[in-house]
Amino acid sequence: MKILHTSDWHLGRTLYGRKRYTEYEAFLEWLIEQIKIKGVDILLIAGDIFDTSMPSNYAQELYYGFLCNASNCCSHIVVISGNHDSPSFLDASKELLKTLNVHVVGSMSSKIDNEVIVLKKANTPECIVCAVPYLRDKDIRIAEAGESIDEKNIKLAIGIQKHYESVCNIALKKQIHIKEKYDVNAPIIGMGHLFAAGGRTVQGDGVRELYVGSLAHVSKDVFPKCIDYMALGHLHVPQKVGGSTFCQYSGSPLAMGFGEANNTKKVILLDFKNNEMLISDVEIPCFQKLVSITGDLQEIVTRIEELKLKNSNAWLEIEYTGTEILPDLKNQIESETNDTEMEIRRIKNTRIIDKVLNRTNIDETLDDLDVNDVFMRCLEANEVDEDKKEEFLAQYKEIVKLIKEEDINAE
């Protein structure tokens, strides 16, 4: 039996306004080929299938088209929701997708058995999947008046742990039953979409904070020992949790931002032979080169010339750090890429003189800020005392989180 672990597709994502459907089409075609070549029996997709809770028609077409094609190549597909996904949107098609042996768990239900899926081959159970979706605050914590942020996060971490214990208790009972009835040692595979303690992110990778604060970042010890492999989603950098080969993030298949431009992307292959599990990485090709260039004008031009010699079709992020004020900086840089296949996706001007005189860059746009930056500037503009800023920011983050978690597709 072979299982392939992937996550964080973020179908529909753009990069500074540039649609990325060509890359996604190439990745999904590549993934189908890998399923065929490797002889994959089960495909796991550990959340954040879409980039937004209301995906575009074309993003949906890519998703459903892939599931249709992949179901002809492997026995089962298991999909859980991530924090970017709409649980009700994913769940809406789950009964229809069951006919293709695609098992979708979009939201935590009152019947926890729904998160324990026994996968069969020729009517014989071969694997048990604990398909735990992204657990929202309201799913695992009862709010109480007067709680501090730390108290809320401790409750969240405990809630996550208890939920996995409950799911795995059911899985263990099924595992024992399968052994007694079929004489089969069915492995237990866990799935989750969360932030593990010590997890690595990179600037611009688009990883959204799940809970306010870091206390709800869970360690690998949260997952019961009966789990043979834990397939995680949420972090876009492929990594092992606590150094454990048996608990991993596959990472996103595409670089979500220029901060990931040099990262190797992969999916993870589990191969079960004679009751042993072999784990290997399958490297994903780069479907669109991203290049960051930093320096003064001459350094930027020199680097672009080097790329020209390689007939590069890279998308460029350019950060000007020279001290000279260049009113036509954008035109000068763009003229260097004329008659090439390169695209400049962003020019960031961090002129030292402007920063000294104005504190902020006159070319600064909302692309350079996140919602927390904007809120902090509002606090500064209103001369809020320093000792109150941290508390206000924490409360603001919680409001933003609740807004983002609202399932706008639910009735």
Residue pairs with C-beta under 8 A, 6 or more apart in sequence:
1 41
1 42
1 121
1 126
1 127
1 271
1 272
2 38
2 39
2 40
2 41
2 42
2 269
2 270
2 271
2 272
3 40
3 41
3 42
3 43
3 44
3 127
3 189
3 229
3 269
3 270
3 272
4 34
4 35
4 38
4 40
4 42
4 43
4 44
4 267
4 268
4 269
4 270
4 282
5 44
5 46
5 229
5 231
5 248
5 250
5 267
5 268
5 269
5 270
6 31
6 43
6 44
6 45
6 46
6 250
6 253
6 267
6 268
7 44
7 45
7 46
7 47
7 48
7 82
7 193
7 231
7 232
7 233
7 234
7 249
7 250
7 251
7 252
8 46
8 47
8 48
8 82
8 233
8 234
8 235
8 236
8 250
8 251
8 252
8 253
9 24
9 27
9 45
9 48
9 49
9 50
9 252
9 253
10 48
10 49
10 50
10 51
10 84
10 206
10 252
10 254
10 256
11 24
11 49
11 50
11 51
11 55
11 59
11 62
11 63
12 50
12 51
12 52
12 55
12 56
12 58
12 59
13 20
13 51
13 206
13 254
13 256
14 20
15 257
15 290
15 315
15 345
16 345
16 346
16 367
17 345
18 315
18 343
18 345
20 254
20 288
21 58
21 59
21 62
22 287
22 288
23 254
23 287
23 288
24 62
24 254
25 62
26 285
26 287
27 253
27 254
27 284
27 287
28 62
28 65
28 66
30 284
30 285
31 66
31 70
31 253
31 267
32 66
32 69
32 70
32 73
34 40
34 267
34 282
35 43
35 70
35 73
35 74
36 73
38 269
38 282
40 73
40 74
40 269
41 74
41 75
41 76
41 121
41 126
42 74
42 75
42 76
42 77
42 78
42 119
42 127
42 129
43 70
43 74
43 76
43 77
43 78
44 77
44 78
44 129
44 189
44 191
44 231
45 77
45 78
45 79
45 80
45 233
46 80
46 82
46 191
46 192
46 193
46 231
46 232
46 233
46 250
47 80
47 81
47 82
47 83
47 84
47 85
47 133
47 134
47 193
47 233
47 234
48 82
48 83
48 84
48 85
48 193
48 233
48 234
48 252
49 63
49 79
49 81
49 82
49 85
49 90
50 59
50 63
50 84
50 85
50 86
50 89
51 59
51 84
52 84
53 84
53 85
53 86
53 89
53 407
53 408
53 409
54 86
54 89
54 408
54 409
55 63
55 89
64 93
67 77
67 97
67 100
67 102
68 100
70 77
71 77
71 100
71 101
71 102
75 101
75 119
75 121
76 101
76 102
76 103
76 119
77 100
77 101
77 102
77 103
78 102
78 103
78 105
78 117
78 119
78 129
78 131
78 191
79 90
79 102
79 103
79 104
79 105
80 104
80 105
80 106
80 131
80 132
80 133
80 134
80 191
80 192
80 193
80 233
81 87
81 90
81 105
81 106
81 107
81 133
81 134
81 193
82 133
82 134
82 193
82 233
82 234
83 134
83 136
83 193
83 208
83 210
83 234
83 404
83 405
84 208
85 106
85 134
86 106
86 407
86 408
86 409
86 410
87 106
87 107
87 133
87 407
87 410
88 106
88 107
88 407
88 409
88 410
89 106
89 407
89 409
90 104
90 106
90 107
91 104
91 106
91 107
92 409
93 104
94 103
94 104
94 105
94 106
97 103
97 104
103 117
103 119
103 129
103 131
105 114
105 115
105 117
105 131
105 132
105 133
106 133
107 133
107 139
107 407
108 115
108 132
108 133
108 135
108 136
108 139
108 140
108 163
109 115
112 163
112 166
112 167
112 170
113 170
115 130
115 131
115 132
115 133
115 167
116 128
116 129
116 130
116 131
116 167
116 170
116 171
116 174
117 128
117 129
117 131
118 125
118 127
118 128
118 174
118 178
118 186
119 125
119 126
119 127
119 128
119 129
120 126
124 182
124 184
125 178
125 182
125 184
125 186
126 184
126 186
127 186
127 187
127 189
128 171
128 174
128 175
128 178
128 186
128 187
128 188
128 189
129 188
129 189
129 190
129 191
130 164
130 167
130 168
130 171
130 188
130 189
130 190
130 191
130 227
131 191
132 163
132 164
132 167
132 190
132 191
132 192
132 193
133 193
134 193
134 194
134 210
134 234
135 159
135 160
135 163
135 194
136 405
137 156
137 211
137 401
137 402
137 405
138 405
139 159
139 163
140 155
140 156
140 159
140 160
140 162
140 163
141 152
141 155
141 156
141 159
142 155
143 152
147 155
149 212
149 213
149 394
149 398
150 213
150 215
152 211
152 212
152 213
153 211
153 212
153 213
153 214
153 215
153 216
154 215
156 211
156 215
156 216
157 215
157 216
157 217
157 218
157 222
160 194
160 216
160 218
160 222
161 218
161 222
164 190
164 192
164 222
164 223
164 224
165 224
168 188
168 190
168 223
168 224
168 226
168 227
171 188
171 226
172 188
172 226
174 186
175 186
175 188
175 226
178 184
178 186
179 185
179 186
185 275
187 228
187 229
187 272
187 277
188 226
188 227
188 228
189 227
189 228
189 229
189 230
189 231
189 270
190 223
190 227
190 229
190 230
190 231
191 230
191 231
191 232
191 233
192 223
192 230
192 231
192 232
192 233
193 232
193 233
193 234
194 210
194 218
194 232
194 234
195 210
195 211
195 216
195 217
195 218
195 234
195 235
196 217
196 218
196 219
196 220
196 232
196 235
196 241
196 242
196 247
196 249
197 214
197 217
197 218
197 219
197 242
198 217
198 219
198 241
198 242
199 217
199 235
199 239
199 241
199 249
200 235
200 237
200 239
201 207
201 235
201 236
201 237
202 236
202 237
202 257
202 259
202 260
202 263
203 257
203 259
204 256
204 257
204 258
204 259
204 260
205 236
205 237
205 252
205 255
205 256
205 257
205 259
205 260
206 236
206 256
206 257
207 234
207 235
207 236
207 256
208 404
209 397
209 401
210 216
210 234
210 401
211 401
212 394
212 397
212 398
212 401
213 394
219 241
219 242
220 230
220 241
220 242
220 244
220 247
223 230
223 247
227 246
228 246
228 277
229 246
229 247
229 248
229 270
229 277
229 279
230 241
230 246
230 247
230 248
231 248
231 250
231 268
232 241
232 247
232 248
232 249
232 250
233 249
233 250
234 249
235 249
235 251
236 251
236 252
236 256
236 260
237 249
237 251
237 260
237 263
238 248
238 249
238 250
238 251
238 263
238 264
238 265
238 266
238 268
238 281
239 248
239 249
239 251
240 247
240 248
240 249
241 247
241 248
241 249
245 279
246 279
248 268
248 279
250 266
250 267
250 268
251 263
251 265
251 266
252 260
252 265
253 265
253 267
253 284
254 265
254 287
254 288
255 261
255 263
255 265
255 286
255 290
258 290
258 291
258 292
258 317
258 346
260 290
261 289
261 290
261 291
261 292
264 283
265 283
265 284
265 286
266 281
266 282
266 283
266 284
267 281
267 282
267 284
268 279
268 280
268 281
268 282
269 279
269 280
269 281
269 282
270 277
270 278
270 279
271 277
271 278
271 279
271 280
272 278
288 313
288 315
289 312
289 313
289 314
289 315
290 314
290 315
290 317
291 307
291 312
291 314
291 315
291 316
291 317
292 316
292 317
292 318
292 319
293 299
293 300
293 303
293 304
293 316
293 317
293 318
293 319
294 318
294 319
294 321
295 303
295 319
295 320
295 321
295 322
296 320
296 321
296 322
296 323
296 324
297 320
297 322
297 324
297 326
297 329
297 332
297 333
300 318
300 320
300 333
300 336
301 333
301 336
304 316
304 333
304 336
304 337
304 342
305 336
307 314
307 340
307 342
308 340
308 342
311 341
312 340
312 341
312 342
313 340
313 341
313 342
314 342
314 343
315 342
315 343
315 344
315 345
316 337
316 342
316 343
316 344
316 345
316 346
317 345
317 346
317 348
318 333
318 344
318 346
318 347
318 348
319 347
319 348
319 350
320 326
320 329
320 333
320 347
320 348
320 349
320 350
320 351
321 350
321 352
322 351
323 351
323 352
323 353
324 351
325 351
325 353
325 354
326 332
329 347
329 349
330 347
333 344
333 347
334 344
337 343
337 344
346 367
347 363
348 361
348 363
348 368
349 361
349 362
349 363
350 361
351 361
354 360
354 361
354 362
355 361
361 368
366 374
371 400
372 393
372 396
372 397
375 392
375 393
375 396
376 389
376 393
379 389
379 392
379 393
384 392
